C-alpha cells in the first residue's frame, strides 16, 4: 500500500493572499492530510494542479499537496535549495538556472503565450521604448520577452532604463505612472491593460514564435530526486493525467471554474486566460514529444535563445538530458 505523502509545492507567479481558505485533496479516511491553501498563485497556468486535486489524481497517488506562492522562479529555486519546498513550477526565464545545474526539470507543463510588453500612454510602438524607463523582473520570462522585443527593433537593454522589480511592483509602477512601459506575465498584464488608460500591448510570445519558445516546467532539486524517485513519479503521474483532462477545449470552462473557485476570481476572466495564455499540452502529447524528439527540440531552442540574450554563455550550453529527467516522466507515463 502506498504511503501517504505530504508535498510542499511552490508556484511562481503573482499571488493573491487567501490565508484561511482551505480545501482537501483527500479525505480523513484516506489518511491524507487536508490540503491547506495559504498564498496561491494567481494564474490559470497552474490549472493542471487544480485539476489533479479536483479529479482526485493526487489522492490516487496517496499525495497531499500544500501550496505556497513565490514571486519568481529564482526565488522558488532558492526555497528548494533550503529544503522548504519539494517541487516547483517555473516560467521561461528561470530555466537558465536548470541549464546551470541548480535544479532538474521533471516535466514540461505547457508552451506559454502569457507574457507581454506593455507601453504606457506615451509608448505606442516598440521603437518608442528607446530612452524610456521600463519595469521588468530579471531572471524570469519577463526579461526574456523584453529582450526579444528590444532585439526585434534593433534595440538592447542598454537603450532603455531598466527597472528590476517583482511582479506586484511592476503593476503598481505602471498604474501610478512611475515607469513608461513594462514586461510582465498574465494575469498582471491583463490588470494593467484593463486598468490603465492608454496602455498598449506592444508584444507577446507568439510574435517571436519563429525564433523563440516560452516554456513552463515542473522542477525539483537533484538531491531530492535521488532520495525520492518514487514520490516524483507519482507526483508527475497525477499531473500528466490532469493535463490530459485540462488541455481539452471542451473542459476549459469546467477547469476555469475550479481555478476561479480556488483563487476567488471571476470565472469569465479565468476562461479568457485559458483560451489565450498558453498552448495547453496533454500528458500524452508530452510523452509522444519525448519519444520523437520534439520536447528535446523545445529545450534546445530555449538554450539558443538564452545564449542570444546573454542569459547563459555558449560554454554553458549542455545536452537537454543533463537537466531534464526523462526517466521520471516516462515512468510516470505508464497510466
C-alpha positions in Angstrom: 0.0 0.0 0.0 1.3 3.5 -0.9 2.4 5.7 2.0 0.5 9.0 2.2 2.9 11.8 1.3 2.5 15.5 2.0 4.3 17.6 -0.6 5.0 21.3 -0.4 4.5 22.6 -3.9 5.7 26.0 -5.0 4.0 28.2 -7.6 5.9 31.2 -9.1 3.6 34.0 -10.2 2.0 37.0 -8.7 0.0 35.7 -5.7 -3.3 36.6 -4.1 -3.3 36.1 -0.3 -6.0 33.7 0.6 -4.9 32.9 4.2 -7.6 30.9 6.0 -9.1 29.3 2.9 -8.7 25.6 2.7 -9.6 22.6 0.6 -8.7 19.0 0.8 -7.1 16.8 -1.8 -8.1 13.8 0.2 -10.4 12.6 2.9 -9.9 11.9 6.6 -10.5 8.2 6.0 -7.7 8.0 3.4 -5.1 9.0 6.0 -4.1 12.1 3.9 -3.7 15.5 5.5 -6.2 18.1 4.0 -4.7 20.5 1.5 -4.2 23.9 3.0 -4.0 27.0 0.7 -2.1 29.9 2.2 -0.9 32.0 -0.7 -1.9 30.6 -4.0 -0.5 31.5 -7.4 -3.0 33.9 -9.1 -3.0 32.3 -12.6 -4.6 29.8 -15.0 -1.1 28.4 -15.6 -1.5 26.1 -12.6 -4.7 24.6 -14.0 -3.3 21.0 -14.1 -2.5 21.0 -10.3 -6.1 22.2 -9.5 -7.5 19.6 -11.9 -5.4 16.9 -10.3 -6.9 18.0 -6.9 -10.5 18.2 -8.1 -10.3 14.9 -10.1 -8.7 13.1 -7.2 -5.5 12.2 -9.0 -3.2 13.3 -6.2 -5.4 11.3 -3.9 -5.0 8.3 -6.2 -1.2 8.6 -5.6 -1.6 9.0 -1.8 -0.2 12.5 -2.1 -1.4 15.6 -0.3 -0.3 18.9 -1.8 0.3 22.0 0.3 0.5 25.1 -1.9 2.8 28.1 -1.4 3.5 31.0 -3.6 6.6 33.0 -4.6 7.2 36.0 -6.9 9.5 34.3 -9.3 11.3 31.1 -10.4 14.7 32.1 -9.0 13.0 32.6 -5.5 11.4 29.2 -5.8 14.8 27.5 -6.5 16.3 29.3 -3.5 13.5 27.9 -1.3 14.0 24.4 -2.8 17.7 24.6 -2.1 16.9 25.4 1.6 14.7 22.3 1.7 11.5 24.1 2.4 9.9 23.2 -1.0 9.8 19.8 -2.7 8.5 20.6 -6.2 8.1 23.9 -8.1 6.7 25.3 -11.3 8.8 27.8 -13.3 8.2 30.1 -16.3 10.6 30.5 -19.1 13.2 32.8 -17.6 14.2 30.6 -14.7 15.1 27.7 -16.9 18.6 29.1 -17.3 19.1 28.0 -13.6 18.3 24.4 -14.6 20.8 24.6 -17.5 23.3 25.8 -15.0 22.7 22.8 -12.8 20.7 24.4 -9.9 17.6 22.3 -10.4 16.2 19.5 -12.5 13.2 19.5 -14.8 10.8 16.6 -14.2 8.0 17.6 -16.6 7.1 20.0 -19.4 3.9 21.8 -18.4 2.9 24.0 -21.4 4.1 26.5 -24.0 3.2 30.0 -22.8 1.7 33.0 -24.5 1.0 34.9 -21.3 4.0 37.3 -21.4 3.6 40.8 -22.8 5.5 44.1 -23.3 3.1 46.9 -22.5 3.5 50.6 -23.2 2.0 53.4 -21.3 0.2 56.4 -22.9 3.4 57.7 -24.5 4.8 54.4 -25.7 2.8 53.0 -28.6 5.4 51.1 -30.5 8.5 49.0 -29.6 10.7 51.7 -31.2 9.3 54.2 -28.6 11.0 52.2 -25.8 14.3 53.8 -26.6 15.3 56.1 -23.7 12.3 55.1 -21.7 12.1 53.6 -18.2 10.9 50.0 -18.4 9.9 47.8 -15.4 10.7 44.1 -15.6 11.6 41.1 -13.4 15.1 39.8 -14.1 15.7 36.1 -14.4 12.1 35.4 -15.4 10.0 35.2 -18.7 9.6 39.0 -18.2 13.2 39.5 -19.1 13.0 37.0 -22.0 10.2 38.8 -23.8 11.6 42.2 -23.1 14.9 41.2 -24.7 13.2 39.6 -27.7 11.1 42.7 -28.2 14.0 45.1 -28.0 16.1 43.0 -30.3 13.3 42.8 -32.9 13.6 46.6 -33.5 17.4 46.8 -33.2 17.5 47.9 -29.5 19.1 46.4 -26.4 18.8 46.8 -22.7 21.4 49.5 -23.0 19.0 51.6 -25.0 16.4 51.8 -22.1 16.5 52.5 -18.4 15.5 49.1 -17.0 13.9 48.9 -13.5 14.2 45.4 -12.0 11.3 44.7 -9.6 8.9 41.9 -8.6 5.6 41.4 -10.4 3.4 43.2 -7.8 5.6 46.3 -8.0 5.6 46.2 -11.8 1.8 46.6 -11.8 2.0 49.4 -9.2 4.7 51.2 -11.1 2.8 51.1 -14.3 -0.6 52.2 -12.9 1.0 55.0 -10.9 2.9 56.3 -13.9 6.3 55.6 -12.3 7.6 53.8 -15.4 6.9 54.3 -19.1 6.5 50.6 -20.0 6.8 47.1 -18.6 7.3 43.5 -19.4 5.2 41.1 -17.3 3.1 37.9 -17.5 -0.6 37.2 -17.2 -2.7 38.0 -15.3 -0.8 41.0 -14.2 -0.6 42.1 -17.9 -4.4 41.9 -18.1 -4.7 44.0 -15.0 -2.6 46.7 -16.5 -4.3 46.7 -19.9 -7.7 46.8 -18.1 -7.0 49.5 -15.6 -4.5 51.8 -17.3 -6.0 54.3 -19.8 -3.9 54.5 -22.9 -2.0 51.3 -22.3 -0.9 49.3 -25.4 0.2 45.7 -25.8 3.4 46.1 -27.8 4.5 42.4 -28.0 3.5 38.9 -26.9 5.2 35.5 -27.0 3.7 34.4 -30.3 5.2 37.5 -32.1 8.6 35.7 -31.8 7.5 32.1 -32.5 9.9 31.9 -35.4 12.9 32.5 -33.2 11.8 31.6 -29.7 9.7 29.5 -27.4 8.4 30.2 -23.9 8.3 27.0 -21.8 6.9 26.3 -18.4 8.1 23.3 -16.5 7.9 21.4 -13.2 11.2 21.1 -11.3 12.9 19.6 -8.2 16.3 19.5 -6.7 18.6 16.7 -8.0 19.3 15.6 -4.4 15.6 15.3 -3.7 15.0 13.2 -6.8 17.8 10.8 -5.8 16.2 10.3 -2.4 12.5 10.4 -3.5 12.3 9.0 -7.0 9.0 7.2 -6.4 7.4 10.3 -5.0 8.4 12.3 -8.1 7.0 9.6 -10.4 3.7 9.6 -8.5 3.5 13.4 -8.5 4.1 13.6 -12.2 1.7 10.8 -13.0 -1.1 12.8 -11.3 -0.1 15.9 -13.2 0.1 14.1 -16.6 -3.4 12.6 -16.1 -4.7 16.1 -15.1 -3.1 17.6 -18.2 -5.0 15.1 -20.4 -8.2 16.5 -19.0 -7.4 20.2 -18.6 -5.9 20.6 -22.1 -9.1 19.6 -23.9 -11.1 22.6 -25.1 -14.4 21.1 -24.1 -13.1 21.1 -20.5 -11.9 24.7 -20.4 -15.0 26.1 -18.7 -15.1 23.4 -16.0 -11.4 23.7 -15.3 -11.6 27.5 -15.3 -14.4 27.2 -12.7 -12.1 25.2 -10.5 -9.3 27.7 -10.8 -11.7 30.6 -10.1 -13.0 28.8 -7.1 -9.6 28.2 -5.6 -8.5 31.8 -6.2 -11.8 33.7 -5.7 -11.7 35.0 -9.3 -14.4 35.7 -11.9 -14.7 32.6 -13.9 -15.1 34.5 -17.2 -11.8 36.3 -16.6 -10.1 32.9 -16.0 -11.7 31.4 -19.1 -10.3 34.3 -21.2 -6.8 33.3 -19.9 -7.4 29.6 -20.6 -8.3 30.3 -24.2 -5.4 32.7 -24.9 -2.4 32.4 -22.5 -0.9 29.1 -23.5 -0.7 26.1 -25.9 -2.0 23.6 -23.4 -0.4 20.1 -23.8 -1.9 16.8 -22.8 0.3 14.4 -20.8 0.1 12.0 -23.8 1.4 14.8 -26.1 4.3 15.5 -23.8 5.2 11.7 -23.7 4.9 11.5 -27.5 7.1 14.6 -27.9 9.8 13.0 -25.7 9.8 9.9 -27.9 10.0 11.7 -31.2 12.5 14.4 -30.1 10.0 17.3 -30.1 10.5 18.1 -26.4 14.3 17.9 -26.8 13.9 20.4 -29.6 11.9 22.8 -27.5 14.6 22.9 -24.8 17.4 23.1 -27.3 15.8 26.2 -28.9 15.3 27.6 -25.5 19.0 27.3 -24.8 19.8 29.0 -28.1 17.6 31.9 -27.0 19.4 32.1 -23.7 22.8 32.4 -25.5 21.4 35.0 -27.9 20.0 37.1 -25.0 23.2 36.7 -22.8 21.3 34.7 -20.1 23.9 31.9 -20.5 27.2 31.6 -22.3 27.9 29.3 -25.3 30.1 27.3 -23.0 27.2 26.7 -20.6 25.0 25.0 -23.2 24.6 21.3 -22.4 22.6 18.3 -23.6 19.0 18.6 -22.6 19.2 15.2 -20.8 21.6 16.7 -18.3 18.8 18.6 -16.6 15.5 17.2 -17.9 14.9 13.9 -16.1 13.2 11.9 -18.8 13.1 8.6 -17.0 10.8 10.1 -14.3 8.4 11.4 -17.0 8.4 8.2 -18.9 7.8 6.1 -15.8 5.0 8.4 -14.8 3.5 8.0 -18.3 2.5 4.4 -17.5 -1.1 5.1 -16.6 
